Amino acid sequence: MAIVDLVMPKMGESIMEATVLKWHKNAGDKVKMDETVLEIATDEVDSEVPSTAEGTITEILFKENDVVPVGTVIARIDTVGAGAAAPAPQPAAPVQQAAPQPTPVAAPVSAPQPQAAAPAMSAGDGNRFYSPLVLNIAAKEGIGMAELENIPGTGNEGRVTKKDILQYVANRGNGAVAQPQAAPAAPAAQPAPQQATPAAQPVVSATPASTGNYGGNVEIIEMDRMRKLIADHMVRSKATSPHVTSFTECDVTNIVNWRNKAKGSFEKKYGEKITFTPIFIEAIVNCIRKYPMINSSVDGDKIIVKKDINIGMATALPSGNLIVPVIRNADTKNLLGLTKDVNGLANAARSGKLKADDTQGGTFTMTNVGTFGSLMGTPIINQPQVAILAVGSIKKRPMVLETEQGDVIAIRHMMYLSLSYDHRIVDGSLGASFLTAIANELEAFDPAREA
């Protein structure tokens, strides 16, 4: 009898636990490799956990609604046969009832934020379950338990899902949802948890609390949950890393002309639209190979040089927020492979179909400020990385070219590049050398390259 342990997967660098939402298999059921065994929820996303082996489930160690630390064994699979009669599911050891710590969706890493303790996994009359994810969002948005119980749920057995509560918050912000009145017979002590709700919200900055006197003709817009997390991540990045930004420009005429010529045949041949992004990422990867210290992070007084090259690409969402999906092992992929990853992740981000793992593990980030018409930018480092590249808009400009016959003025497609880097370990010489290498790589693009 060969037993394989199924463990709670790690869904991100700052996510330390997840809630079991639903078991798709029971003890004694057969399961195939990669077949879904259960659904879990974290602060970021609801996900399915696949089987890591083929066989028969002999034990299920946690019940639905249990909060389980990552790396904990949650089930056991017999890979030889069905084995003996499977024992009944064993209840888990008492688990902590604190809501999971939030981690920014817009950026892979976030320091844990203080959270109010979730009083229980079931709320109100005890017959309706709320996952820690839902309770956490409710606390952040100032939604009391009485109001939460009035939100219609589309999940299993009427469970309020993340989508339900976010939709409710959006409608609530537009004034489309009436605020429920507290029941007159409620005990006098009932308001206490709701009064404590504001204390559970993370402090994003040192700005003094507003008195509410804004003056003049103003419109007040409440930050959504993602924007609060982005704000917190940006402030902490500035507090963590001494930022230095270097600038250069490069002539991308060869790239522009090649893409204009090849984009039709490229899409016809591979079924993918070729944009500038995978070309830029290809150049970044080639230069990281030459300057590996750029692909690192800091842990106290240690420098952690990453051997994998995972490139994050900042992507704008329809809401106006940014998220950074990650192209893993970018150094192992050709231009077609990078193009497929860029298009697939961008489409998933805009349609809300990114998985938690899609935004984790980045070692270097690129942001295209030129998409919005900016010539250049000074991007903020995506912690715990040590550098981020911004590419500006491509503009035609008259440039002086050196030829064998002498200097001439020609119209060229020019683009500014800016690199922000952590001056704790990236000195100006390394930062500037890396940035110049990227510009040289782009300028040396072969216009006769096959599509």
N, C-alpha and C positions, 0 to 999 in steps of 0.2 A: 504494500500500500504506500504509494508516494504522495505525500501531502504537500500542496503548494499554498502558501499564505497569500491572501488577497489583502493588500494594505490600503489605507486611505491615502490617495495620491496627494502630492504637494502641488497646489494649484497656482502658486506664485511665491516669490521670495518673502513676502510679508504676511502671507496667509498661513496661519498655524493650526486652523481647525475648520471643519465643515460639518454641516448638519445632514443626517440621513433623511431624505425626503420620502423615498419609496423603494422598496425591494421589488425587483422584477423576477427574482428567483427565490425559491424556498429551499430549506435543507432537504436533500434527497433528489433535487432536480438536476438534470444533466445540463451542462453548459459547454458551449464551443469557445474556441479562442476568439477574443475580441467581441464576444457577444455581451450585450449590456446586462449587467448584474443588478445595478441599483442607480438611483439618481441622488445627487447631493447638491447642496446649496452653500455658496460662500458669499462674502460681501459683494463680490463682483458679478458672479454668474451662476446659474444653475447648470450642472453638467451631468453627463452620464459616465459611469465608471465601468469599463469593459473588463471582461475576464482576462487574466494573464496566462491562463492554461485551459486545456480541454479536459473535461472529466465530470465528476459528480460533486456537488456541493455537500459537504458533510456537516459543516457548522456555520451558523450565522450568529455573530457575536454581539451585534448591536441591534436595537429596535429602531423603527422609524421614529423620527424626531429627536434622536439622540445626537448630541454634539460630540464629535470625535476628533482628537488631535491627529494631525497628519503623521503618516508613518505607522499608525496603529493597525494591527491586524483586525480586519472587520469580518472576514469569512475565511474558510479553509476549503480547498478543492482537492479531491482524491483523483489523481491523474491516471490511476491504473484501472479502476472500475468503480461501480456504484458503492462497493464496500458494504459494511454492516449498516443496519438501520440507522438513519441519521438521527442524532439527538435533537431534542427540541431546542429552539433558539434560546440562548442564555442571555439574561439581561446584562447590560453593561454595568461596569462599576459606576458609581455616582459621578456625573460629569458636571463641570462647572456651568453655571447658568448665565455667565456674563455674555453679552452679545459679542460676536466676532469683531475684531478690530478692522476698521476700514482700510482699504488700500486704493490709491487712485487708479482709476481706469485710464486716465490720460497718460500716466507714466508708470513704468513697471514697478517702482519701489516706493514705499511710503512707510515712515516710522509709525509705530502703533499710536493710536489716539485714545484718550481716556473715554470710556463708554459707561453709561449708566447700566447698572445690572438689570438684566431682564428678569422680572419677577417670576416668570414661569413660562414654559413653552406653550401652554394653553392659557388663554386669557378670558376675561369676562366671566361667563357662566361656567367655564371649564370645558365646554363642548366644542370649541373652535380652536384649531391649532394655528399659531403664528410662528413661522421660522425666525431664527435670529436675524436673518437678512431683512425680513419685513419689519421686525421690531426695531432694528437699527435705523432703517429709513424713516420709520414713523417718528422715532425720537429726534432725528435730525430735522424733520419737517414740522415738528411741534404738533404731531397728531396724537391726541390722547386716546386712551383705550375705548372710551365711549364712542368716539368718532371712528376708530378703527373697526369696531364691530359693525358699523353701518356700511362698510365698503363691500360691495358684492365681489365674490371670489369666483374665478374661472378654473381654479385648480381642482385636484382630486378632492371629492367630498366637500366642495365649496371653499377650499383653501384659498386664501388671498396670496397670489403670487407676486413676484417682483414687478411683473408687467402691470398687474392690477393696481398696485399701490402707486407706481410711477405715473400711470394714466390718471389716477385719482388726484395726485398732487398737481399734475398739469392742468386738469380741469378746475381744481380748487384755486389755483393761481389766477385763472381767467374769470373767476367768480361764477363758474357754471355749477358748482356744487354747494349746496346749502350746508352750513355747519350745524351738526346735530346738537340739540339741547340736552344737557345732562338730566338724567331722570330725577324728579323731585325727591323720591324716596331714597336717593343714594346716601350712604353713611357720610357723616361729616368729615371723616378722615380720607374719603375717596380722592379729593383733589390733590392730595399730597404728592403722589407719583407724577401727576401732570405738572405740578409746580416745579418739580425737580428736572423736568425735561430739558430746559435750556442749558442746564449745567452739563448735560451729556454731550453738547455739541462741541466739536474741536475748535480751539481758538486758532484762527488762521493767521492773525497778525497782532501787533501790539497796539493797533488803533483803539483809542478809547471808545467805550460803549456809547452809542448814539443816544442823544436825548430826545430824538424824534423831531427836533425843530430844524427842518432842512431849509426853510425860507424860500421865497420866490415860487415860481411855477415849475414844479418838478413832477417827475414820474418815478415811483419807487418800484424797483424790480427785485424780487427776492432771488438770490442765487439758487440755481438748482444744485442737486447733490454732486454731480460731476464737476461743476464749476467750483464748488467749495473745495473739493479734493484737489483740483488743479491748482487753485490759489495756494493751498497749504503746501503742495509739493514744490511750487516755484519759490515760495518764501524760504523754505528749508534748504533748497538747493543753493540759493544765494548766501544763506547763513553758513552752509557747509563748505563750499568751494570758493576760494578767491578767483573770480573770473577775470580772464584776460581775453581780448578778442583781437585777432589779426585779420587783415584784409588783403586780397589780391584780385586781379582780374584775369580773365583768360579769353582767348579767341576760340569760339566754338563753331566757327563757320563750317568746318569739315563735318561736324556732327549734324548741324542743321541741314546742310545740303544732302548728306547721306540719308537722313531720316525722311526728308521730303521725297527723295527718289525711291526709298525702299519700303515705306510704310504700307503701300498698297499690296505689293508682292508678299511682304512679311505676313500681313493679316490673312491673305489668301492661302499662303502655304501652311501657316501654323494655327490659324484661327485666333490669333491674339493681336491686339493693337499695340504697336511699339511706341512708347513715350520716351521722354528724355530720362526719366527716373532710373530705369534699369541700367542705362548707359553711365549715369553718374555713379550708381552703386558699384558697377564693375570697376570704375576708376578708383573709387575709395578702397575697395578690397585690395587691389593691386598695390596701393600705397601703404595700407596697413601692414602688408607683408614686409615692406621695407622699413617701416617704423612701428614695430610691435608694441612699444610702450604707450602708443595712443590707444591701444585696445586693452585697457587695464582698469583697475579700480583701486581704491585705498581702503585698507582695514587697519585703523589705528596708525602704527608706524610701519606697516607692511604694505608693499605694492603687489597687487595680485594681477599678474599678466595673463590674460585670457588666450588660450590656444585656439578656441573656436571663434570664428568671426561671424557674429550675428548682428545684422544691420537693422536698426529701427528706422521706420520712415513715418514722420509726423503726417497724419491724415486728418483733414477737416471733416467733421460730421455735419449733417443737415442742421443740427441745433446750433452750430457755430463753435462748439467745443472741439478740442483736438484729442486724438488718441494715437498711440504709437504702436502699430503692429510690427512684428519682428520677422525678418527673413533669416531663418536659421541656416548656419553653415553656408553663408553666401559665397565663401571662397571655393566651394566645390561645384558651383553652378556656372553654366555658360550664359550667354546673353538671353537665350530663349528661356532657360530655367528661371533666371531672374525676372524676366518679363511676366511669366506665368504667376510667379509668387507675388509680384507687385500688383498685378491686376486682380488676382484672387483675393488678396488681403484688403485692398482698397474697396472692392465691391462688398466684401463681408463687413467691413467697418461701416460703410454707408447704409447698409441694409440691416444693421444691428445683429449680424450673425457671427461676430467674432467669438471665439472661445477664450477662456481665461488664459490658456497656454499660449495663445497667439500674441499676447502682449508682454510675455515674460522672457527673460534671459538675454535681452539686448546688450551688446558690448560697445556699440557706437551708434549714434543717431544722425540722420540727415533730415533737414526740414527745407522745403521748397517755398521760400517767401515770395519768389517770383510768380508763383501761381496767382497771387493776389495783387500783382503789379509792383511790388517793392523792388527797388534796385539792389538793396542789401539789408541785412539785419544783424542784430547782436543777440543770438539765441542763448537761452538759459540751459545749462547742462542738465541732462536727464540722469539724475542720480541712480545708481552709484557709479555711472560712467565718468570719464574724465575729459571728454571732448564731444562737441557737436558741430556739424557743418551746416551752414545755411547757403543755399544757392539762390541768386537773385534772378530777376527777369532778364531775358535775352533781348538786347537792343542793337539795332544797326547804328554804327558810329564810324566816322572817318578815322582811320588809323594810319600811322606811318609804318610802312613795311620796308625792311632792308632786302634788296635784291642785288644780283651781281652787277646790274647796270646802275645801281645807286638807290637812294631812298625814294619811295613813291607813296602817295596817299591813296588808300583804297577803302571801300565800304566793307566793313566786316561785322559779323555777329559777335557781340561782346557780352560777357556776363561777369558780374562780381561774385566772389566767393568770400565768406567770412567764417572763421573758425574760433569758437569760444572754447577755452580749455582751462583746466584746473591747475593753477599756478603752484600748487603744493608739489606736484611731481612733473608737470609739463612746463619746461622753461620756454622762453621766447624762441630760442634757437630750434628746439624740437618742433614747437607749434608752427613756426613760420616755414621750416623745412618741409614738414608734412603738407601744409597748405600749398606751397609752391609745387611740390611733387604732384598733387592732384591737378593743378592747373596745367602742368606740363603733360600729364597723362591725357587730359582732355584735348589739348591742342594737337597731340600726336595721333589722334584718332585717324584710322585709315579710311579715307573716303571711298576707296575701291573695295572695301570689305563686303563679303557676300552676306546677303540678308538671311 
